[in-house]
Amino acid sequence: MLVEKLKIIDIGHSNYNLEQAISLLETTVSQSVFEGRIKAIKVITGHGSGRLRESVRAWCREQEGRFQAVIHGEDYSLFNKDAADMRADCELTSDRDFGRGNRAVTYIWLW
C-alpha cells in the first residue's frame, strides 16, 4: 500500500476570501503535524493578483521554526537542496511542478 506523504490543498481556485484561505492552511498544517503521516504540503495559490501567494508566504515566515523549509514554486527544482531533500523525504517520484518555476505554488516541508 502506497502511503501519500504529500498533501495538496488548492486555496487559489476555491473562492475563499484571504482569511478563510489562511485559516484552511493553518488547519491543514496542524492536522497534518498531529496525524504524522504527511511530510509536506503543496499549497496551490493560483496566479491571479499574487495577493494570496504573498499572504501564504508571509504566514509561513511568521511561523519561523515550525517547518523544515518553505519552498517557493519558482525555486522548486533540482538545484534547490531543500527541494531535493523534501522530495526524497516524501518519496516523490513525480510532480508536474518540479523544475517548472511555477510561482502559483508553495511547498511547506514539515518536521
Number of C-alpha atoms within 10 A of each C-alpha: 3 4 9 13 18 22 17 14 17 15 22 21 12 11 9 13 12 15 11 12 20 17 13 16 20 14 12 16 20 12 12 19 15 10 9 12 14 20 21 27 21 19 22 22 24 19 15 11 8 14 13 22 23 12 16 22 18 11 14 19 13 10 10 11 10 14 15 15 19 21 20 21 22 16 19 24 18 13 10 13 12 18 23 16 14 23 22 11 14 18 14 13 7 8 9 7 15 17 16 13 14 18 18 19 24 23 22 23 24 18 13
